[in-house]
Amino acid sequence: MKQSLGAEGNIGQGEKMKYLTLETLSALFTIVKEEIAKKGVGFYSWVNAPQVAEDGTITHSSGWGESAKIEKISVQKSFEVYESKLNGAYGERFAITMALLAGLIRQGKKIALLQLQKEEGTPFDASGWVVLSIEKHPAFHLAPWDLPMQKVADAGLLNLIVENSPEAAEHGYKGTNKVQELSMLLDWSLGEENEKN
């Protein structure tokens, strides 16, 4: 589904970048908590990885203590188990990332939600991915199945950025790897003094 945010949502049409504040972050957190509740406990629960024996038999264990059980599963089922495990882990990673934002904002860090567009005036794509920019670094890419993008757009929290624009370059990839980015995230959380060390 595509819907235009209007001129006020398009960077490059006279509008300044909208950075998150504690007030707007509260609106974002409401959306995030609704999505977490919608997915439910089962989505985020621990899932054991399937095991493959030397003879090729695939088994999966579930439950704990006296309720634990081990069953033989097919290759197809093992992929479904892995998908469930990954979805839960990535969902938890997303929620923990969101939880870090309040501390970063309190440290004075600039945080924005961005969606790249092919050209100015292109409608917002609620099925597309969104970039979480922290201190002008594209720290994380947020999937529409983790964050209902239309709700985020309706709350006025998104910036639409035209590809190859100065803003896109400013918030674009800086040549860092995940080790560097995670280290920066930890340093940002501690504040300015730690960043100098």
Order of alpha helices (4+ residues) and beta strands (2+ residues): beta-alpha-alpha-beta-beta-beta-alpha-beta-beta-beta-beta-alpha-beta-alpha-alpha-alpha
